[in-house]
């Protein structure tokens, strides 16, 4: 990390006109606080959940579906065990990306508004067009 600190010192010297160890330390503390604020565990969890191909595919299908979907319908879309599908769907619910309801012997899943908004933003490339 000495190289990064040296570059930061040069940047601060350009920005401030001069730079001392206290300036570098103060900026490092500001950056650490910024990073702590940026890495909200809830948001990080959402992206971690979507990092798995099965969960991502299921979440995407739910987000574009007009209605909620039975587990049996969702199982047909992925090449994993029934148990893995159930686990993936449970992870999506825990992350706030899907809802679950039971109707007799059947379980149905639907995307949350949060999931739909997230995928819509991703599809737009993050722009507000």
Rosetta blueprint (number, residue, H / E / L):
1 X L
2 X H
3 X H
4 X H
5 X H
6 X H
7 X H
8 X H
9 X H
10 X H
11 X H
12 X H
13 X H
14 X H
15 X H
16 X H
17 X L
18 X L
19 X L
20 X L
21 X H
22 X H
23 X H
24 X H
25 X H
26 X H
27 X H
28 X H
29 X H
30 X H
31 X H
32 X H
33 X H
34 X H
35 X H
36 X H
37 X H
38 X H
39 X L
40 X L
41 X H
42 X H
43 X H
44 X H
45 X H
46 X H
47 X H
48 X H
49 X H
50 X H
51 X L
52 X L
53 X H
54 X H
55 X H
56 X H
57 X H
58 X H
59 X H
60 X H
61 X H
62 X H
63 X H
64 X H
65 X L
66 X L
67 X L
68 X L
69 X E
70 X E
71 X H
72 X H
73 X H
74 X H
75 X H
76 X L
77 X L
78 X L
79 X L
80 X L
81 X L
82 X H
83 X H
84 X H
85 X H
86 X H
87 X H
88 X H
89 X H
90 X H
91 X H
92 X H
93 X H
94 X H
95 X L
96 X L
97 X L
98 X E
99 X E
100 X E
101 X E
102 X E
103 X E
104 X L
105 X L
106 X E
107 X E
108 X E
109 X E
110 X E
111 X E
112 X L
113 X H
114 X H
115 X H
116 X H
117 X H
118 X H
119 X H
120 X H
121 X H
122 X H
123 X H
124 X H
125 X L
126 X L
127 X L
128 X L
129 X L
